[in-house]
Amino acid sequence: MKAMILAAGRGERLRPFTDNVPKPLLEVGGRPLIEHIITALIRAGFYDFVINLAHLGEQIQDRLGDGSRFGIHITYSHEGDAALETGGGIHRALGLLGKEPFLVVNGDVASDFPFENLPQHPAGLAHLVLVDNPSHHLRGDFALQGDKVMAEGEPKLTYSGIGVYRPELFAERKPGKFPLAPLLREAMAEGLVSGQIHQGFWMDIGTVERLRELDERLTGLTVKPVVC
């Protein structure tokens, strides 16, 4: 299974750090966020990567290269200066991702989620990893009923930014800038989105305060957790 890391976001809430450095290259625990993600995925058996690029994306490509120093292969999906949002970014990369289901990971989340526990072939069009709602997102995103993810229902949980998708989810969409959530809600209405809960460590690195919190967590540990 190929793995796509979403790395095109501008990181407005992390300014001024992201004025000159793309968000995935911000360092925590002495390494860029994206390298923590790559390391965690390699441990789970992923070796073929697609990374989308926009704001200052050339810095990411210069840092990671073709992936050979990690023992992996990296292909880049260039979006220009303006990112295409999550849905549009994945759609643009479909030609690189192939015809089989693929993993997508947001480039600004940290977690000890075991990627090897994801289904290689989800029964529907998507499989999402959900987490308990953090204090900055108490309303949540979706509900989990059995193994089905629903747009409505209680209790609501937060989408972790980790999911497996079939390319067919994007088949009827035209190229361009668009969010992922509406596509998922359409598929949920047809019962085509499965999910699971991760109750371990997870953090959305969306603000300067959370970036510092993660850095302190990593630098303060003798044995560092697998972080993505």
C-alpha positions as CSV (number, residue, x, y, z in Angstrom):
1,M,0.0,0.0,0.0
2,K,1.3,3.5,-0.9
3,A,1.2,6.2,1.7
4,M,0.5,9.9,1.0
5,I,1.6,12.6,3.4
6,L,-0.3,15.8,3.1
7,A,2.4,18.5,3.3
8,A,1.0,21.4,1.2
9,G,-0.7,23.5,3.9
10,R,0.5,27.0,4.6
11,G,0.3,26.7,8.4
12,E,-1.2,30.1,9.1
13,R,-1.7,29.4,12.8
14,L,2.0,28.6,13.2
15,R,3.2,31.9,11.9
16,P,5.8,33.4,12.0
17,F,7.6,30.1,12.0
18,T,5.9,29.1,8.7
19,D,6.7,32.3,6.9
20,N,10.1,30.9,5.9
21,V,9.8,27.2,6.8
22,P,7.0,24.9,5.6
23,K,5.0,23.4,8.5
24,P,6.2,19.8,7.9
25,L,9.8,20.9,8.4
26,L,9.3,22.5,11.8
27,E,11.3,20.5,14.3
28,V,10.1,18.6,17.4
29,G,12.4,16.4,19.4
30,G,15.3,17.5,17.2
31,R,13.7,16.3,13.9
32,P,11.2,17.8,11.4
33,L,7.6,16.7,11.9
34,I,7.5,14.9,8.5
35,E,10.5,12.8,9.4
36,H,8.7,11.5,12.5
37,I,5.8,10.5,10.2
38,I,8.1,8.8,7.7
39,T,9.9,6.9,10.5
40,A,6.6,5.6,12.0
41,L,5.3,4.5,8.6
42,I,8.5,2.7,7.7
43,R,8.2,0.8,11.0
44,A,4.8,-0.3,9.9
45,G,6.1,-1.6,6.6
46,F,5.4,1.4,4.2
47,Y,8.1,2.1,1.7
48,D,6.4,3.9,-1.3
49,F,5.4,7.5,-0.5
50,V,3.7,10.4,-2.2
51,I,4.0,13.9,-0.7
52,N,2.1,16.9,-2.0
53,L,3.8,20.2,-2.0
54,A,2.7,23.9,-2.2
55,H,3.9,26.7,0.1
56,L,7.8,26.5,0.3
57,G,7.5,22.9,-0.9
58,E,10.9,23.0,-2.6
59,Q,12.4,23.0,0.9
60,I,10.7,19.7,1.7
61,Q,11.9,18.1,-1.5
62,D,15.4,19.3,-0.9
63,R,15.4,17.9,2.6
64,L,13.9,14.5,1.8
65,G,15.1,13.9,-1.8
66,D,13.9,10.7,-3.4
67,G,13.8,9.0,0.0
68,S,16.8,6.8,-0.6
69,R,18.5,7.8,2.6
70,F,15.5,6.4,4.5
71,G,15.4,3.3,2.3
72,I,12.1,4.3,0.7
73,H,10.8,5.9,-2.5
74,I,9.3,9.3,-2.5
75,T,7.3,10.9,-5.4
76,Y,6.1,14.5,-5.2
77,S,2.8,16.0,-6.3
78,H,3.3,19.7,-6.9
79,E,0.3,22.0,-6.4
80,G,1.9,25.4,-7.2
81,D,1.9,28.3,-4.7
82,A,-1.7,27.7,-3.5
83,A,-2.6,24.4,-1.9
84,L,-5.7,22.5,-3.3
85,E,-7.1,21.6,0.1
86,T,-7.2,18.0,1.3
87,G,-9.7,16.7,-1.3
88,G,-8.1,18.5,-4.2
89,G,-4.6,17.6,-3.2
90,I,-5.4,13.9,-3.0
91,H,-7.3,14.1,-6.4
92,R,-4.3,15.6,-8.1
93,A,-2.1,12.9,-6.8
94,L,-4.3,10.0,-7.9
95,G,-2.1,9.2,-10.9
96,L,0.8,8.7,-8.5
97,L,-1.2,6.7,-6.0
98,G,-2.4,4.0,-8.4
99,K,-5.6,2.0,-8.5
100,E,-5.4,0.2,-5.1
101,P,-6.4,1.7,-1.7
102,F,-3.8,4.1,-0.2
103,L,-3.1,5.6,3.2
104,V,-3.3,9.3,3.8
105,V,-1.7,11.0,6.8
106,N,-2.0,14.7,7.6
107,G,1.5,16.2,7.9
108,D,0.7,18.0,11.1
109,V,-0.5,15.3,13.5
110,A,1.5,13.3,16.0
111,S,0.4,10.0,17.3
112,D,1.5,6.5,18.5
113,F,-1.2,4.9,16.3
114,P,0.0,1.5,14.9
115,F,-0.3,2.0,11.1
116,E,0.0,-1.8,10.6
117,N,-3.5,-2.2,12.1
118,L,-5.1,-0.4,9.2
119,P,-7.1,-2.5,6.7
120,Q,-5.3,-3.0,3.4
121,H,-8.6,-3.2,1.6
122,P,-11.5,-1.4,3.3
123,A,-14.9,-2.8,2.7
124,G,-16.3,0.6,1.5
125,L,-14.7,3.7,0.0
126,A,-12.8,4.8,3.1
127,H,-11.6,3.8,6.5
128,L,-11.0,6.5,9.1
129,V,-9.1,6.6,12.4
130,L,-11.1,8.6,15.0
131,V,-9.9,9.9,18.4
132,D,-11.5,11.4,21.5
133,N,-12.2,15.1,21.1
134,P,-9.3,17.4,22.1
135,S,-10.1,20.5,24.2
136,H,-9.8,22.7,21.1
137,H,-12.3,20.7,19.1
138,L,-14.9,19.5,21.6
139,R,-17.7,19.3,19.0
140,G,-16.0,16.5,17.1
141,D,-16.5,15.5,13.5
142,F,-18.2,12.1,13.0
143,A,-19.9,9.4,15.0
144,L,-18.9,5.7,15.0
145,Q,-21.7,3.2,15.1
146,G,-20.3,-0.3,15.2
147,D,-17.6,-0.2,12.6
148,K,-19.5,2.4,10.4
149,V,-18.6,6.1,10.5
150,M,-21.6,8.4,10.3
151,A,-21.9,12.1,9.7
152,E,-24.5,12.4,12.4
153,G,-25.0,10.8,15.8
154,E,-23.6,10.8,19.3
155,P,-21.1,10.8,20.7
156,K,-19.1,12.7,18.1
157,L,-15.4,11.9,17.7
158,T,-12.6,13.7,16.0
159,Y,-11.1,12.6,12.7
160,S,-7.4,12.0,13.4
161,G,-6.1,12.9,9.9
162,I,-5.3,9.2,9.3
163,G,-7.3,7.2,6.8
164,V,-7.3,4.6,4.0
165,Y,-9.1,5.6,0.8
166,R,-10.1,3.9,-2.4
167,P,-9.4,6.0,-5.6
168,E,-13.1,5.5,-6.5
169,L,-14.1,8.0,-3.7
170,F,-12.7,10.7,-5.9
171,A,-13.8,9.3,-9.3
172,E,-16.6,11.8,-10.0
173,R,-14.7,14.9,-8.9
174,K,-13.1,17.4,-11.3
175,P,-9.5,18.6,-10.7
176,G,-9.2,21.7,-8.5
177,K,-9.4,23.0,-5.0
178,F,-11.9,21.3,-2.8
179,P,-12.2,19.8,0.8
180,L,-12.4,16.1,1.6
181,A,-15.1,16.2,4.2
182,P,-18.1,16.6,1.8
183,L,-17.0,13.5,-0.2
184,L,-16.7,11.5,3.1
185,R,-20.2,12.6,4.2
186,E,-21.7,11.5,0.9
187,A,-20.0,8.1,1.2
188,M,-21.2,7.9,4.9
189,A,-24.8,8.4,3.8
190,E,-24.4,5.3,1.7
191,G,-22.7,3.3,4.5
192,L,-19.4,3.2,2.7
193,V,-17.1,4.5,5.4
194,S,-15.7,2.3,8.1
195,G,-13.7,3.4,11.1
196,Q,-11.9,2.6,14.3
197,I,-11.0,4.5,17.5
198,H,-7.4,5.1,18.6
199,Q,-7.3,5.7,22.3
200,G,-3.5,6.3,22.6
201,F,-1.5,9.4,22.1
202,W,-2.6,11.9,19.4
203,M,-2.1,15.6,18.9
204,D,-3.0,18.0,16.1
205,I,0.1,20.3,15.8
206,G,-1.9,23.3,14.6
207,T,-0.6,26.1,16.9
208,V,2.7,27.4,18.3
209,E,1.6,26.3,21.8
210,R,1.0,22.7,20.7
211,L,4.2,22.6,18.7
212,R,6.1,23.6,21.8
213,E,4.1,21.1,23.9
214,L,5.1,18.2,21.5
215,D,8.7,19.3,21.5
216,E,8.8,19.3,25.3
217,R,7.1,15.9,25.3
218,L,9.7,14.4,23.0
219,T,12.8,16.0,24.4
220,G,11.7,15.1,27.9
221,L,11.4,11.3,27.2
222,T,14.2,8.9,27.6
223,V,12.4,6.5,25.2
224,K,10.6,8.5,22.5
225,P,7.2,7.3,21.3
226,V,6.6,6.5,17.6
227,V,5.3,9.8,16.4
228,C,3.5,10.6,13.1
